[in-house]
C-alpha cells in the first residue's frame, strides 16, 4: 500500500511540475485570456523564475521517488515528463496530435500504476484509457473552438484551427 501511495504522490508532483512549466510557457497568452489571466503566473503573483524552480524541484523529487520504487516506474515517469514537456513546447499546437498526446498521458498513468504495484501488464490494459479518453479529448477541441468563435473564450490555442466545429468523435468508440 505504501508503494502505491508513493507512486500516486510522485505522479501528482510530476503533473504539478508539468502544469507549472506549461503555465510559464503560456504566461503571455494567458494574460490575454479572460479566465486564464487570473492564474498565479499570468497574474504576476508568482514569478516565472520561481515557477520554473518549483517545476524542476517537483520533477526531481517525483522522478527520484519513482526510481526508488522501481526502475520501470522511473522510465514511465520519465517518458511522461518528456512527452508533456514536448506537448507544452510544440505538440499542443498540432491538431489531432495534441489529442493523441493527451490520451497517451492517461495510458502512461495506467502503466505507471501497474508498475507501482508490480503486476504484469495485460495486453488489454491500454484499451480502456485509449478508447475512453480520445473521444473525450476530441470533443473538447471543437467545443473550445465554438466558444472561441462566439467570443466567450479568448483565442489561445493554435491547434483549434485544425478542428471543425462539429466532430465525429461522439460517433466513434475508439480511435485507432
C-alpha positions as CSV (number, residue, x, y, z in Angstrom):
1,X,0.0,0.0,0.0
2,X,2.9,2.4,0.8
3,X,4.4,1.8,-2.7
4,X,1.1,2.8,-4.3
5,X,0.7,5.9,-2.2
6,X,4.3,7.0,-3.0
7,X,3.7,6.4,-6.7
8,X,0.5,8.3,-6.7
9,X,2.1,11.2,-4.8
10,X,5.1,11.1,-7.2
11,X,2.8,11.4,-10.3
12,X,0.9,14.2,-8.6
13,X,4.2,16.0,-8.1
14,X,5.2,15.3,-11.7
15,X,1.8,16.6,-13.0
16,X,2.3,19.7,-10.9
17,X,5.8,20.2,-12.5
18,X,4.3,19.8,-16.0
19,X,1.4,22.2,-15.3
20,X,3.7,24.8,-13.8
21,X,6.1,24.6,-16.7
22,X,3.2,24.8,-19.2
23,X,1.8,27.9,-17.4
24,X,5.2,29.6,-17.6
25,X,5.4,28.9,-21.4
26,X,1.8,30.2,-21.8
27,X,2.0,33.1,-19.5
28,X,1.9,35.8,-22.2
29,X,-1.1,34.2,-24.0
30,X,-2.8,33.5,-20.6
31,X,-2.6,37.2,-19.8
32,X,-4.9,37.9,-22.8
33,X,-7.4,35.2,-21.8
34,X,-10.5,36.3,-19.8
35,X,-10.2,33.4,-17.3
36,X,-6.5,32.2,-17.6
37,X,-5.2,35.7,-16.8
38,X,-6.1,35.0,-13.1
39,X,-3.6,32.1,-12.9
40,X,-0.8,32.9,-10.5
41,X,2.0,33.2,-13.1
42,X,-0.1,35.1,-15.6
43,X,-1.3,37.4,-12.9
44,X,2.2,38.0,-11.6
45,X,1.6,36.6,-8.2
46,X,4.3,34.0,-8.9
47,X,7.4,35.0,-11.0
48,X,8.3,32.8,-13.9
49,X,11.7,32.1,-12.3
50,X,10.1,30.9,-9.1
51,X,7.7,28.8,-11.0
52,X,10.5,27.2,-13.1
53,X,12.5,26.4,-10.0
54,X,9.4,24.9,-8.4
55,X,8.8,22.8,-11.5
56,X,12.3,21.4,-11.5
57,X,12.2,20.6,-7.8
58,X,8.8,18.8,-8.2
59,X,10.1,16.8,-11.2
60,X,13.4,15.8,-9.5
61,X,11.6,14.7,-6.3
62,X,9.0,12.8,-8.3
63,X,11.5,11.0,-10.6
64,X,13.6,10.2,-7.5
65,X,10.7,8.7,-5.7
66,X,9.8,6.6,-8.8
67,X,13.4,5.5,-9.2
68,X,13.5,4.4,-5.5
69,X,10.4,2.3,-6.1
70,X,11.1,0.6,-9.4
71,X,13.2,1.3,-12.5
72,X,10.2,0.6,-14.8
73,X,8.2,3.1,-12.9
74,X,11.0,5.6,-13.3
75,X,11.2,5.0,-17.0
76,X,7.5,5.5,-17.4
77,X,7.6,8.7,-15.3
78,X,10.5,10.0,-17.4
79,X,8.6,9.3,-20.6
80,X,5.5,11.1,-19.1
81,X,7.7,14.1,-18.3
82,X,9.4,14.2,-21.7
83,X,6.1,13.8,-23.5
84,X,4.4,16.6,-21.6
85,X,7.3,19.0,-22.0
86,X,7.2,18.3,-25.7
87,X,3.5,18.9,-25.6
88,X,4.0,22.2,-23.9
89,X,6.6,23.3,-26.3
90,X,5.1,22.3,-29.7
91,X,2.8,19.3,-29.8
92,X,-0.2,21.1,-28.4
93,X,-0.1,23.4,-31.5
94,X,-0.7,20.5,-33.9
95,X,-4.4,19.5,-34.4
96,X,-5.1,15.8,-33.6
97,X,-1.5,15.2,-32.4
98,X,-2.5,17.3,-29.3
99,X,-5.4,14.9,-28.6
100,X,-3.2,11.8,-29.1
101,X,-0.7,13.1,-26.6
102,X,-3.4,13.8,-24.0
103,X,-4.7,10.3,-24.5
104,X,-1.3,8.7,-24.2
105,X,-0.7,10.6,-21.0
106,X,-3.6,8.7,-19.5
107,X,-2.2,5.4,-20.8
108,X,1.2,6.2,-19.2
109,X,-0.6,6.8,-15.9
110,X,-2.2,3.4,-16.1
111,X,1.1,1.7,-16.9
112,X,2.7,3.6,-14.0
113,X,0.0,2.3,-11.7
114,X,0.7,-1.3,-12.9
115,X,4.4,-0.8,-12.4
116,X,3.9,0.7,-8.9
117,X,2.1,-2.4,-7.7
118,X,4.4,-4.8,-9.5
119,X,1.8,-6.5,-11.6
120,X,2.3,-7.8,-15.1
121,X,0.6,-5.6,-17.7
122,X,-2.1,-7.3,-19.6
123,X,-2.3,-6.5,-23.3
124,X,-5.8,-5.2,-22.9
125,X,-4.5,-2.7,-20.3
126,X,-4.2,0.0,-22.8
127,X,-7.6,-0.4,-24.4
128,X,-9.7,1.3,-21.7
129,X,-7.7,4.6,-21.5
130,X,-7.2,4.7,-25.3
131,X,-10.9,4.2,-26.0
132,X,-12.3,6.3,-23.3
133,X,-10.0,9.4,-23.4
134,X,-9.5,10.1,-27.0
135,X,-13.2,10.6,-27.9
136,X,-13.5,12.9,-24.8
137,X,-10.5,14.9,-25.9
138,X,-11.6,15.1,-29.5
139,X,-14.9,16.5,-28.5
140,X,-13.3,19.1,-26.2
141,X,-11.4,20.8,-29.0
142,X,-14.4,21.6,-31.3
143,X,-16.4,22.8,-28.2
144,X,-13.4,25.1,-27.4
145,X,-13.4,26.4,-31.0
146,X,-17.1,27.2,-30.9
147,X,-16.6,29.0,-27.6
148,X,-13.7,31.0,-29.1
149,X,-15.8,31.9,-32.2
150,X,-18.7,33.0,-30.0
151,X,-16.4,35.3,-28.0
152,X,-17.0,33.5,-24.7
153,X,-13.3,32.5,-24.6
154,X,-10.0,34.0,-25.6
155,X,-8.2,32.7,-28.6
156,X,-5.1,31.0,-27.1
157,X,-4.9,27.5,-28.8
158,X,-3.4,27.4,-32.2
159,X,-4.4,23.7,-32.7
160,X,-8.1,24.7,-32.6
161,X,-7.9,25.9,-36.2
162,X,-7.4,22.3,-37.2
163,X,-10.7,21.2,-35.9
164,X,-14.2,21.5,-37.3
165,X,-16.9,22.8,-35.1
166,X,-18.7,19.5,-35.4
167,X,-16.7,16.4,-34.5
168,X,-17.3,12.8,-35.4
169,X,-15.8,11.9,-32.0
170,X,-19.2,11.2,-30.5
171,X,-19.8,8.5,-33.1
172,X,-16.6,6.6,-32.6
173,X,-15.9,4.4,-29.6
174,X,-12.2,4.1,-30.2
175,X,-9.5,5.9,-32.1
176,X,-7.1,3.6,-33.9
